[in-house]
Amino acid sequence: MDIFSKIAAGEIPSYKCAENEEFYAFLDINPVTRGHVLVIPRREVDYIFDMDDDETARYFNFAKRVAWAIKEAFPCKKVGMSVFGLEVPHAHIHLMPMQTESDMDFRKEKLTLPEEEMREIADKIYKAFSK
């Protein structure tokens, strides 16, 4: 079981932002910006394009709902989406509130936020998602 599967199963703590039976969304612990969320399938799949068409459609629809929740919790021009990452062998979508394109620059220094602020951010997104 990889680290993201353990997070989705509750074996490793996370800042949950949204979930259903197939997908799980949680705050990135090394965020590029406040409200940086990872969206994963609960099923272990390394490469997003290995998912069948129906699962991919459900995955993107779930991510879309999470993006709208992020936008409500963190008013922004858009919520950016990025699919990349070789460090964890589990498909994941990065969603981040954006005012400018530089808000999605993964090369900039990551934020270090206190646990209380991370909980507050996750709760805001979770509440918006649950509406």
DSSP file (Angstrom, degrees, kcal/mol; ACC not computed):
  #  RESIDUE AA STRUCTURE BP1 BP2  ACC     N-H-->O    O-->H-N    N-H-->O    O-->H-N    TCO  KAPPA ALPHA  PHI   PSI    X-CA   Y-CA   Z-CA
    1    1 A M              0   0    0      0, 0.0     2,-0.0     0, 0.0     0, 0.0   0.000 360.0 360.0 360.0 127.1    0.0    0.0    0.0
    2    2 A D     >  -     0   0    0     87,-0.1     4,-2.1     1,-0.1     5,-0.2  -0.277 360.0 -98.2 -82.0 172.3    1.5    3.4   -1.0
    3    3 A I  H  > S+     0   0    0      1,-0.2     4,-2.0     2,-0.2     5,-0.1   0.860 122.0  51.0 -61.0 -39.0    1.5    6.5    1.1
    4    4 A F  H  > S+     0   0    0      2,-0.2     4,-2.6     1,-0.2    -1,-0.2   0.877 109.1  51.3 -68.9 -35.7   -1.5    8.1   -0.6
    5    5 A S  H  > S+     0   0    0      2,-0.2     4,-1.9     1,-0.2     6,-0.2   0.897 109.7  50.4 -64.5 -39.4   -3.6    4.9   -0.1
    6    6 A K  H  <>S+     0   0    0     -4,-2.1     5,-2.2     2,-0.2     6,-1.3   0.870 110.5  50.0 -66.1 -36.2   -2.6    4.9    3.6
    7    7 A I  H ><5S+     0   0    0     -4,-2.0     3,-1.3     4,-0.2    -2,-0.2   0.949 111.4  47.5 -64.9 -48.8   -3.7    8.6    3.8
    8    8 A A  H 3<5S+     0   0    0     -4,-2.6    -2,-0.2     1,-0.3    -1,-0.2   0.825 111.3  52.1 -62.9 -31.6   -7.1    7.8    2.1
    9    9 A A  T 3<5S-     0   0    0     -4,-1.9    -1,-0.3    -5,-0.2    -2,-0.2   0.541 116.0-115.3 -81.5  -7.2   -7.6    4.8    4.4
   10   10 A G  T < 5S+     0   0    0     -3,-1.3    -3,-0.2    -4,-0.4    -2,-0.1   0.560  85.0 118.7  84.7   8.5   -6.9    7.0    7.5
   11   11 A E  S   <S+     0   0    0     -5,-2.2    -4,-0.2    -6,-0.2    -5,-0.1   0.765  79.0  39.4 -77.3 -25.2   -3.8    5.1    8.4
   12   12 A I  S    S-     0   0    0     -6,-1.3    -2,-0.3    -9,-0.1    -1,-0.2  -0.992  99.7-111.8-122.1 130.5   -1.7    8.3    8.0
   13   13 A P        +     0   0    0      0, 0.0     2,-0.3     0, 0.0    -5,-0.1  -0.245  43.2 168.3 -62.5 148.7   -3.3   11.6    9.3
   14   14 A S        -     0   0    0     -7,-0.1     2,-1.0    -4,-0.1    14,-0.1  -0.946  45.3-104.7-150.2 169.8   -4.2   14.2    6.7
   15   15 A Y        -     0   0    0     12,-0.4    12,-2.0    -2,-0.3     2,-0.1  -0.800  45.7-148.2-100.6  89.5   -6.2   17.4    6.4
   16   16 A K  E     +A   26   0A   0     -2,-1.0    10,-0.3    10,-0.2   110,-0.3  -0.351  29.0 168.9 -67.3 132.2   -9.3   16.1    4.6
   17   17 A C  E     -     0   0A   0      8,-3.0     2,-0.3     1,-0.4   112,-0.3   0.645  66.4 -15.3-111.9 -28.0  -11.0   18.5    2.2
   18   18 A A  E     +A   25   0A   0      7,-1.5     7,-2.9   111,-0.1    -1,-0.4  -0.963  60.5 174.8-170.5 156.4  -13.5   16.1    0.5
   19   19 A E  E     +A   24   0A   0     -2,-0.3     2,-0.3     5,-0.2     5,-0.2  -0.979   9.3 172.3-164.1 157.0  -14.2   12.4   -0.1
   20   20 A N        -     0   0    0      3,-2.3    -2,-0.0    -2,-0.3    42,-0.0  -0.817  59.5 -75.7-146.1-168.1  -16.5    9.9   -1.5
   21   21 A E  S    S+     0   0    0     -2,-0.3     3,-0.1     1,-0.2    21,-0.0   0.753 128.9  31.0 -68.2 -22.0  -16.3    6.1   -2.0
   22   22 A E  S    S+     0   0    0      1,-0.1    20,-3.6    20,-0.1    21,-0.6   0.715 119.2  37.9-106.2 -25.7  -13.9    6.4   -4.9
   23   23 A F  E     - B   0  41A   0     18,-0.3    -3,-2.3    19,-0.1     2,-0.4  -0.884  54.0-161.8-135.7 158.3  -11.8    9.6   -4.4
   24   24 A Y  E     -AB  19  40A   0     16,-2.5    16,-3.0    -2,-0.3     2,-0.4  -0.999   3.7-163.0-142.1 138.6  -10.2   11.5   -1.6
   25   25 A A  E     +AB  18  39A   0     -7,-2.9    -8,-3.0    -2,-0.4    -7,-1.5  -0.986  18.8 160.2-126.4 135.4   -8.9   15.1   -1.4
   26   26 A F  E     -AB  16  38A   0     12,-2.3    12,-3.4    -2,-0.4   -10,-0.2  -0.971  42.8 -85.3-149.8 159.3   -6.5   16.5    1.2
   27   27 A L  E     - B   0  37A   0    -12,-2.0   -12,-0.4    -2,-0.3     2,-0.3  -0.434  42.0-116.3 -69.2 139.1   -4.2   19.4    1.8
   28   28 A D        -     0   0    0      8,-2.5     8,-0.2     1,-0.1     7,-0.1  -0.606  17.9-143.9 -68.2 130.5   -0.7   19.1    0.4
   29   29 A I  S    S+     0   0    0     -2,-0.3    84,-0.2     1,-0.3    -1,-0.1   0.630 100.1  44.7 -77.1 -11.1    1.6   19.2    3.4
   30   30 A N  S    S-     0   0    0     82,-0.1    -1,-0.3     6,-0.1    82,-0.1  -0.583  91.9-171.0-123.0  67.1    4.2   21.2    1.4
   31   31 A P        -     0   0    0      0, 0.0    80,-3.1     0, 0.0     3,-0.1  -0.251  30.4-155.3 -70.8 146.2    1.8   23.7   -0.2
   32   32 A V  S    S+     0   0    0      1,-0.3     2,-0.3    78,-0.2    73,-0.1   0.788  87.5   0.4 -79.3 -32.6    2.8   26.1   -3.0
   33   33 A T  S >  S-     0   0    0     78,-0.1     3,-1.4    71,-0.1    -1,-0.3  -0.960  95.0 -78.7-148.5 161.4   -0.1   28.3   -1.8
   34   34 A R  T 3  S+     0   0    0     -2,-0.3     3,-0.1     1,-0.3    84,-0.0  -0.461 119.7  30.7 -63.0 133.1   -2.8   28.3    0.9
   35   35 A G  T 3  S+     0   0    0      1,-0.3     2,-0.6    -2,-0.2    -1,-0.3   0.589  78.3 156.7  91.5  11.7   -5.6   26.0   -0.3
   36   36 A H    <   -     0   0    0     -3,-1.4    -8,-2.5    -8,-0.2     2,-0.4  -0.626  21.6-174.4 -74.2 114.1   -3.3   23.6   -2.3
   37   37 A V  E     -BC  27  95A   0     58,-2.9    58,-2.7    -2,-0.6     2,-0.4  -0.871  21.8-147.4-117.8 143.2   -5.2   20.3   -2.4
   38   38 A L  E     -BC  26  94A   0    -12,-3.4   -12,-2.3    -2,-0.4     2,-0.5  -0.925  12.0-160.5-105.4 135.1   -4.3   16.9   -3.8
   39   39 A V  E     +BC  25  93A   0     54,-2.2    54,-2.2    -2,-0.4   -14,-0.2  -0.974  17.7 174.2-117.6 124.5   -7.1   14.8   -5.3
   40   40 A I  E     -B   24   0A   0    -16,-3.0   -16,-2.5    -2,-0.5     2,-0.3  -0.908  34.0-116.6-129.0 153.1   -6.5   11.1   -5.5
   41   41 A P  E     -B   23   0A   0      0, 0.0   -18,-0.3     0, 0.0     4,-0.2  -0.679  23.3-135.6 -78.6 145.5   -8.3    7.9   -6.5
   42   42 A R  S    S+     0   0    0    -20,-3.6     2,-0.2    -2,-0.3   -19,-0.1   0.847  88.4  82.3 -68.8 -31.8   -8.7    5.6   -3.5
   43   43 A R  S    S-     0   0    0    -21,-0.6     2,-0.7     1,-0.1   -21,-0.0  -0.527  96.4-110.5 -71.6 136.2   -7.8    2.7   -5.9
   44   44 A E        +     0   0    0     -2,-0.2     2,-0.3    46,-0.1    -1,-0.1  -0.586  55.0 150.6 -72.8 115.6   -4.0    2.4   -6.4
   45   45 A V        -     0   0    0     -2,-0.7    46,-3.6    -4,-0.2     3,-0.1  -0.955  31.7-159.3-145.8 126.9   -3.2    3.5   -9.9
   46   46 A D  S    S+     0   0    0     -2,-0.3     2,-0.5    44,-0.3    44,-0.2   0.897  77.3  44.1 -75.3 -42.3    0.2    5.1  -10.7
   47   47 A Y    >   -     0   0    0      1,-0.1     3,-2.7    42,-0.1     4,-0.4  -0.917  69.5-144.2-117.9 123.3   -0.6    6.9  -14.0
   48   48 A I  G >  S+     0   0    0     -2,-0.5     3,-1.3     1,-0.3    -1,-0.1   0.813 101.5  58.1 -55.0 -32.9   -3.8    8.9  -14.4
   49   49 A F  G 3  S+     0   0    0      1,-0.3    -1,-0.3    -3,-0.0     4,-0.1   0.429  91.1  70.6 -83.2   3.5   -4.1    7.8  -18.1
   50   50 A D  G <  S+     0   0    0     -3,-2.7    -1,-0.3     2,-0.1    -2,-0.2   0.538  79.5  98.1 -86.4  -9.8   -4.2    4.1  -17.0
   51   51 A M  S <  S-     0   0    0     -3,-1.3    -6,-0.0    -4,-0.4     2,-0.0  -0.504  84.0-110.7 -75.8 146.4   -7.7    4.8  -15.6
   52   52 A D     >  -     0   0    0     -2,-0.2     4,-2.7     1,-0.1     5,-0.2  -0.301  33.5-101.1 -73.4 166.8  -10.6    3.7  -17.8
   53   53 A D  H  > S+     0   0    0      1,-0.2     4,-2.3     2,-0.2     5,-0.2   0.868 119.6  49.2 -59.1 -42.3  -12.7    6.5  -19.4
   54   54 A D  H  > S+     0   0    0      2,-0.2     4,-2.2     1,-0.2    -1,-0.2   0.920 113.4  46.0 -66.7 -42.9  -15.6    6.2  -17.0
   55   55 A E  H  > S+     0   0    0      2,-0.2     4,-2.6     1,-0.2    -2,-0.2   0.907 112.0  52.0 -65.3 -41.1  -13.3    6.3  -13.9
   56   56 A T  H  X S+     0   0    0     -4,-2.7     4,-2.7     2,-0.2     5,-0.2   0.911 109.0  50.7 -61.0 -42.1  -11.4    9.2  -15.3
   57   57 A A  H  X S+     0   0    0     -4,-2.3     4,-2.2    -5,-0.2    -2,-0.2   0.921 112.3  46.0 -62.8 -43.9  -14.7   11.1  -15.9
   58   58 A R  H  X S+     0   0    0     -4,-2.2     4,-2.3     2,-0.2    -2,-0.2   0.890 112.0  52.8 -64.8 -38.6  -15.8   10.5  -12.3
   59   59 A Y  H  X S+     0   0    0     -4,-2.6     4,-2.7     2,-0.2    -2,-0.2   0.937 111.8  44.0 -61.5 -49.0  -12.3   11.5  -11.1
   60   60 A F  H  X S+     0   0    0     -4,-2.7     4,-2.3     2,-0.2    -1,-0.2   0.858 111.8  53.4 -68.8 -34.1  -12.4   14.8  -13.0
   61   61 A N  H  X S+     0   0    0     -4,-2.2     4,-1.9    -5,-0.2    -1,-0.2   0.909 110.8  47.1 -65.1 -40.3  -16.0   15.5  -11.9
   62   62 A F  H  X S+     0   0    0     -4,-2.3     4,-2.1     2,-0.2    -2,-0.2   0.943 112.3  49.6 -63.4 -47.5  -15.0   15.0   -8.3
   63   63 A A  H  X S+     0   0    0     -4,-2.7     4,-2.6     1,-0.2    -2,-0.2   0.864 107.3  55.7 -59.7 -36.5  -11.9   17.2   -8.8
   64   64 A K  H  X S+     0   0    0     -4,-2.3     4,-2.2     2,-0.2    -1,-0.2   0.919 107.1  48.8 -62.6 -43.7  -14.2   19.8  -10.3
   65   65 A R  H  X S+     0   0    0     -4,-1.9     4,-1.8     1,-0.2    -2,-0.2   0.893 111.6  49.8 -62.5 -39.7  -16.4   19.8   -7.2
   66   66 A V  H  X S+     0   0    0     -4,-2.1     4,-2.5     2,-0.2    -2,-0.2   0.909 108.2  53.7 -64.9 -41.4  -13.3   20.2   -5.0
   67   67 A A  H  X S+     0   0    0     -4,-2.6     4,-2.5     1,-0.2    -2,-0.2   0.908 107.8  49.6 -60.3 -42.7  -12.1   23.1   -7.2
   68   68 A W  H  X S+     0   0    0     -4,-2.2     4,-1.9     1,-0.2    -1,-0.2   0.872 110.4  51.2 -64.6 -35.5  -15.4   24.9   -6.7
   69   69 A A  H  X S+     0   0    0     -4,-1.8     4,-2.4     2,-0.2    -2,-0.2   0.899 109.9  49.3 -67.2 -40.2  -15.1   24.4   -3.0
   70   70 A I  H  X S+     0   0    0     -4,-2.5     4,-2.9     2,-0.2    -2,-0.2   0.926 109.9  51.5 -62.2 -44.2  -11.6   25.8   -3.0
   71   71 A K  H  < S+     0   0    0     -4,-2.5     5,-0.2     1,-0.2    -1,-0.2   0.869 111.9  46.7 -62.8 -36.8  -12.8   28.8   -5.0
   72   72 A E  H  < S+     0   0    0     -4,-1.9    -1,-0.2     1,-0.2    -2,-0.2   0.904 116.8  43.3 -70.5 -40.8  -15.6   29.4   -2.5
   73   73 A A  H  < S+     0   0    0     -4,-2.4    -2,-0.2     1,-0.3    -1,-0.2   0.826 128.2  28.7 -74.3 -32.0  -13.2   29.0    0.5
   74   74 A F  S  < S-     0   0    0     -4,-2.9    -1,-0.3    -5,-0.2    -2,-0.1  -0.760  87.5-139.7-130.8  83.6  -10.4   31.1   -1.1
   75   75 A P        +     0   0    0      0, 0.0     2,-0.3     0, 0.0    -3,-0.1  -0.186  43.2 148.2 -48.6 126.1  -11.9   33.7   -3.5
   76   76 A C        -     0   0    0     -5,-0.2    23,-0.2     1,-0.1     3,-0.1  -0.924  61.2-103.5-153.2 170.0   -9.6   33.7   -6.5
   77   77 A K  S    S-     0   0    0     21,-1.5     2,-0.3    -2,-0.3    22,-0.2   0.936  97.7 -19.5 -68.1 -45.9   -9.6   34.3  -10.2
   78   78 A K  E     -D   98   0A   0     20,-1.6    20,-2.9    -3,-0.1     2,-0.6  -0.963  59.8-115.6-152.4 164.8   -9.4   30.6  -11.0
   79   79 A V  E     -D   97   0A   0     -2,-0.3     2,-0.2    18,-0.2   -12,-0.1  -0.961  37.0-143.0-106.1 119.1   -8.4   27.3   -9.4
   80   80 A G  E     -D   96   0A   0     16,-3.0    16,-2.1    -2,-0.6     2,-0.4  -0.489  10.5-154.6 -82.3 152.3   -5.4   25.9  -11.3
   81   81 A M  E     +D   95   0A   0     14,-0.2     2,-0.4    -2,-0.2    14,-0.2  -0.986  12.8 177.7-129.1 136.6   -5.0   22.2  -12.0
   82   82 A S  E     -D   94   0A   0     12,-2.1    12,-3.1    -2,-0.4     2,-0.6  -0.999  12.8-164.6-138.8 137.0   -1.8   20.3  -12.5
   83   83 A V        +     0   0    0     -2,-0.4     2,-0.3    10,-0.2    10,-0.1  -0.926  47.9  98.0-121.6 104.4   -1.2   16.6  -13.1
   84   84 A F        +     0   0    0     -2,-0.6     8,-0.1     8,-0.4    -2,-0.1  -0.924  23.4 127.6-163.3-176.4    2.4   15.6  -12.7
   85   85 A G        -     0   0    0     -2,-0.3     5,-0.1     2,-0.1     7,-0.1   0.244  22.4-172.0 118.9 118.9    4.6   14.1  -10.1
   86   86 A L  S    S+     0   0    0      1,-0.1    -1,-0.0     3,-0.1     0, 0.0   0.456  74.2  83.0-110.1  -7.2    6.9   11.2  -10.1
   87   87 A E  S    S+     0   0    0      1,-0.2    -1,-0.1     2,-0.0    -2,-0.1   0.767  94.1  41.2 -75.5 -25.3    7.7   11.2   -6.4
   88   88 A V  S    S-     0   0    0      2,-0.1     2,-2.4   -42,-0.1    -1,-0.2  -0.987  77.7-139.4-123.9 123.4    4.6    9.2   -5.4
   89   89 A P  S    S+     0   0    0      0, 0.0     2,-0.3     0, 0.0   -42,-0.1  -0.276  75.5  92.6 -79.3  57.3    3.5    6.2   -7.5
   90   90 A H  S    S-     0   0    0     -2,-2.4   -44,-0.3   -44,-0.2    -2,-0.1  -0.963  84.9-105.2-149.8 127.1   -0.2    7.1   -7.2
   91   91 A A        +     0   0    0    -46,-3.6     2,-0.3    -2,-0.3   -44,-0.1  -0.224  48.6 169.4 -53.6 137.7   -2.2    9.3   -9.5
   92   92 A H        -     0   0    0    -52,-0.2     2,-0.5   -46,-0.1    -8,-0.4  -0.978  27.8-148.0-156.1 144.1   -2.9   12.8   -8.1
   93   93 A I  E     -C   39   0A   0    -54,-2.2   -54,-2.2    -2,-0.3     2,-0.5  -0.933  15.7-143.9-110.0 130.8   -4.2   16.1   -9.2
   94   94 A H  E     -CD  38  82A   0    -12,-3.1   -12,-2.1    -2,-0.5     2,-0.4  -0.843  17.3-172.5 -91.8 128.4   -3.0   19.3   -7.7
   95   95 A L  E     +CD  37  81A   0    -58,-2.7   -58,-2.9    -2,-0.5   -14,-0.2  -0.990   9.1 171.6-121.1 131.4   -5.6   22.1   -7.3
   96   96 A M  E     - D   0  80A   0    -16,-2.1   -16,-3.0    -2,-0.4     2,-0.2  -0.997  35.4-116.2-143.4 135.6   -4.6   25.5   -6.2
   97   97 A P  E     - D   0  79A   0      0, 0.0     2,-0.4     0, 0.0   -18,-0.2  -0.477  40.3-162.0 -65.9 138.9   -6.3   28.9   -5.9
   98   98 A M  E     + D   0  78A   0    -20,-2.9   -20,-1.6    -2,-0.2   -21,-1.5  -0.976  39.2 166.6-131.1 137.7   -4.8   31.4   -8.3
   99   99 A Q  S    S+     0   0    0      1,-0.4     2,-0.3    -2,-0.4    -1,-0.1   0.608  88.7   9.8-105.1 -33.2   -4.7   35.1   -8.7
  100  100 A T  S >  S-     0   0    0    -22,-0.1     3,-1.6     1,-0.0    -1,-0.4  -0.911  82.4-105.7-138.0 164.8   -1.8   35.0  -11.2
  101  101 A E  G >  S+     0   0    0     -2,-0.3     3,-2.0     1,-0.3    -1,-0.0   0.799 114.4  69.4 -62.8 -28.3   -0.1   32.2  -13.1
  102  102 A S  G >  S+     0   0    0      1,-0.3     3,-1.7     2,-0.2    -1,-0.3   0.691  80.3  77.3 -65.9 -15.7    2.9   32.5  -10.7
  103  103 A D  G <  S+     0   0    0     -3,-1.6    -1,-0.3     1,-0.3    -2,-0.2   0.688  94.2  50.9 -65.3 -16.0    0.7   31.0   -8.0
  104  104 A M  G <  S+     0   0    0     -3,-2.0     2,-1.0    -4,-0.2    -1,-0.3   0.100  75.1 127.7-107.6  22.0    1.3   27.6   -9.6
  105  105 A D    X   -     0   0    0     -3,-1.7     3,-1.3     1,-0.2    -3,-0.1  -0.688  38.9-170.3 -81.9 103.4    5.0   27.9   -9.8
  106  106 A F  T 3  S+     0   0    0     -2,-1.0    -1,-0.2     1,-0.3     4,-0.1   0.564  78.8  68.8 -72.0  -8.2    6.2   24.6   -8.1
  107  107 A R  T 3  S+     0   0    0      2,-0.1    -1,-0.3    -3,-0.0     3,-0.1   0.679  80.8  93.4 -83.9 -17.5    9.8   25.9   -8.1
  108  108 A K  S <  S-     0   0    0     -3,-1.3     2,-0.0     1,-0.1     0, 0.0  -0.294  95.4 -76.7 -75.2 164.2    9.1   28.6   -5.5
  109  109 A E        -     0   0    0      1,-0.1    -1,-0.1    -2,-0.0     2,-0.1  -0.322  51.5-120.0 -61.5 134.9    9.7   27.9   -1.8
  110  110 A K        -     0   0    0     -3,-0.1   -78,-0.2     1,-0.1     2,-0.2  -0.397  27.7-108.7 -74.7 152.6    6.9   25.9   -0.2
  111  111 A L        -     0   0    0    -80,-3.1     2,-0.5    -2,-0.1    -1,-0.1  -0.503  17.7-150.9 -79.0 149.2    4.9   27.3    2.6
  112  112 A T        -     0   0    0     -2,-0.2   -82,-0.1   -82,-0.1   -83,-0.0  -0.949  23.7-177.8-119.3 107.1    5.2   26.1    6.1
  113  113 A L        -     0   0    0     -2,-0.5     5,-0.0   -84,-0.2    -2,-0.0  -0.831  28.9-108.1-109.7 142.8    1.9   26.5    7.9
  114  114 A P     >  -     0   0    0      0, 0.0     4,-2.2     0, 0.0     3,-0.4  -0.305  32.1-111.9 -65.4 153.7    1.0   25.8   11.5
  115  115 A E  H  > S+     0   0    0      1,-0.2     4,-2.5     2,-0.2     5,-0.2   0.873 116.7  55.6 -53.6 -42.5   -1.2   22.8   12.1
  116  116 A E  H  > S+     0   0    0      1,-0.2     4,-2.2     2,-0.2    -1,-0.2   0.904 108.7  47.1 -60.8 -41.8   -4.0   25.0   13.3
  117  117 A E  H  > S+     0   0    0     -3,-0.4     4,-2.6     2,-0.2    -1,-0.2   0.895 110.1  53.0 -67.5 -39.2   -4.0   27.0   10.1
  118  118 A M  H  X S+     0   0    0     -4,-2.2     4,-2.6     2,-0.2    -2,-0.2   0.923 109.9  48.7 -60.7 -43.6   -3.9   23.7    8.0
  119  119 A R  H  X S+     0   0    0     -4,-2.5     4,-2.7     1,-0.2    -2,-0.2   0.922 111.1  50.2 -61.3 -43.9   -7.0   22.5    9.9
  120  120 A E  H  X S+     0   0    0     -4,-2.2     4,-2.2     2,-0.2    -2,-0.2   0.908 111.6  47.9 -61.8 -42.7   -8.8   25.7    9.4
  121  121 A I  H  X S+     0   0    0     -4,-2.6     4,-2.1     2,-0.2     5,-0.2   0.949 113.4  47.0 -62.7 -49.8   -8.1   25.7    5.6
  122  122 A A  H  X S+     0   0    0     -4,-2.6     4,-2.9     1,-0.2    -2,-0.2   0.905 111.8  51.3 -60.4 -42.1   -9.2   22.0    5.3
  123  123 A D  H  X S+     0   0    0     -4,-2.7     4,-2.7     2,-0.2    -1,-0.2   0.900 108.1  51.8 -62.9 -41.4  -12.3   22.7    7.3
  124  124 A K  H  X S+     0   0    0     -4,-2.2     4,-2.0     2,-0.2    -1,-0.2   0.924 114.3  43.0 -60.6 -44.6  -13.3   25.7    5.1
  125  125 A I  H  X S+     0   0    0     -4,-2.1     4,-2.7     2,-0.2    -2,-0.2   0.923 113.3  51.7 -68.6 -43.5  -12.9   23.6    1.9
  126  126 A Y  H  X S+     0   0    0     -4,-2.9     4,-2.2  -110,-0.3    -2,-0.2   0.913 110.4  48.9 -59.9 -43.7  -14.7   20.6    3.4
  127  127 A K  H  X S+     0   0    0     -4,-2.7     4,-0.5     1,-0.2    -1,-0.2   0.911 112.6  47.5 -63.3 -42.3  -17.6   22.8    4.4
  128  128 A A  H >< S+     0   0    0     -4,-2.0     3,-0.7    -5,-0.2    -2,-0.2   0.889 112.9  49.3 -65.8 -38.5  -17.8   24.4    1.0
  129  129 A F  H 3< S+     0   0    0     -4,-2.7    -2,-0.2  -112,-0.3    -1,-0.2   0.855 106.6  57.0 -66.7 -35.1  -17.6   20.9   -0.6
  130  130 A S  H 3<        0   0    0     -4,-2.2    -1,-0.2     1,-0.2    -2,-0.2   0.561 360.0 360.0 -77.4  -8.5  -20.4   19.5    1.6
  131  131 A K    <<        0   0    0     -3,-0.7    -1,-0.2    -4,-0.5    -2,-0.1   0.510 360.0 360.0 -66.4 360.0  -23.0   22.1    0.6
